[in-house]
């Protein structure tokens, strides 16, 4: 397993498909995962520190964990099968629960939980971005700084093909 950082979310054109981009900590591999509009909004809200007037699903999950005295210890991106990314939520006491990767990432951002990716996932799906291409990544980050979570609303509410449970 290798630690990952969330770079951010954006809409991939021309099909307006949201994508979350993860980066290998201390490495040059990036992991793009196509996600649904609602999940993109949840991730963008967490990154921007947006606190909705009432808890959204991921906020509610975080609140339930706190109320029960449980802790999310790690989020793992564990596999990709037929273009579908699979994740696991690892709780204190060793309990693991299967999750869509986008939901796991949204929850990890809210709880400050470490995100890791299986070596096989990064080797098979990771995209190397050498240092000389870092300017493109910086442009992407600038784009993320200017985009609002509201830009993702109104899209399909069903899971995308790569986000089936």
N, C-alpha and C positions, 0 to 999 in steps of 0.2 A: 504494500500500500504506500502511496505517495501523497503528501499533503497538497491540497489545492486551494487556490484563492479565487473568489468570485470577482471577475473583472467587471461584469455588468450584463445588462440586457439591451437588446436592440431589435428592430424589426428588419428582417431580411427582405429585400426587394427583389423581384417585382411581385412576389406572391404575398407580401405583408405577413410573413410568418415570423413570430417572435423567436429569438434565440438567446440562450444564456451562455456566456463564455467564461470558462474556468481556466486558470493558469496553474501549471505545476509550480509550487513554491521553489524558488531557487533554480528553476529549469527553464527550458525554452519550448516546452510543449504546451499547447492550448487545447482545450477540450470544448468544442461547440456542441450544445444540445438544443435541438428544436423543441419548443414548449408551447403551451397554450397561452392565450391572451390573459386569462385570469391569473395564471401562475407568473407570467411576466410582470404583471401589475404588482403582485404580492412581493416579488423579489425587488422590484424597483422601489416600492414603498419602504421596504426594510433598509435598503441601501441609502435612501434619502432621509431616513429618520421620520417618515410621515407616520403620525399617530391618528388613525381614524377615530371619529366620535364614538363609534361602537366597535368592538373587536371583530376583525375579519377572521376567517377560519384559522389561519396560522397563528394569529394573536390569541385566539381562544384556546388552541392546543397548548400554546406556551403557558397561558394562565392556568389551565387544568393541571399541567405538569407541576407548576409551582404550588398549586393548592393541595396536590397529593404528596408533595415533598419528594418528587422524583426529578431526576436529572437526565437530560439528553447528553451523553458523553461523546458520541461521535456519529457523523454521517458518512456513510460509505457508498460510493458509486461502485457497484460490485460486478455488473455484467452488462453486455449489450447482446441482445438476441433479436435477429431480424429487424435491426434498426431501432429497437426499443431499449432504452436505458433503464436499468434496475438499480435501486438503492436500498440500503438498510439503515434503519434508525437503531442505534445501539444505546440502550439506557443503562443506568446504574443497576448493578446486580446481574449484568450480562444478558438482559432480555433484548432480543432483536426483533424488529418488526419490518416487514417489507414495505417499500414506499416507492412512489414515482420520484424520480430524481428531482424534478422541479419543486415538489412539495417538501422534500427533504432539505433542499437548498434554502427555500424560503424559511423553514423552521430553524435551520442552523444559523441563519443571519439574525434571527430574532433572539436566539438564545446564546449567541457567541460561541457556538459549537464548532469544533474543528471538522473540516471536510477532507476526506481522503478518497483517492481513486485506486482501484485495483490495477496492478501492473499491466495485466492483460488488456484492460480497457484503455489505458493510456497508450500502450504499445500499438493497439489496433485502431483506435479512434482519434488519438492525439495528433495534432497538426504542429510540426516544428516551425517556430518562427525565429530564425537566426537574429542576432543583434542588429544586423543591418536593416532588418525589416521592422525594427522596434518603432520607427517613426509612424508606421501604419497603425500599430497598436496604440500609440499616443494619440493619433487622430481619432481612433475609436473611443478612447477614454474622454477626449474633449467632447465628442458627440454625446457620450453618456452624461456628461456634466450638464448638457443643455436640454436633454430630453426629460419629459415629465412622465410619471407613472400613468397619468391620464391619457397619454398617447397610445396606450395599449388597450384601453377599454373599448368595448363594442365589437370585439372579435368573436370568434367561435368559442362557445362555452364548453364544448365537449373536448375530451383529451385529444391531442394530435396523434398521428400515427406512431410517432416515436415516444409517446408518453402513455401508452396503454398500461394499466396496472399489471 
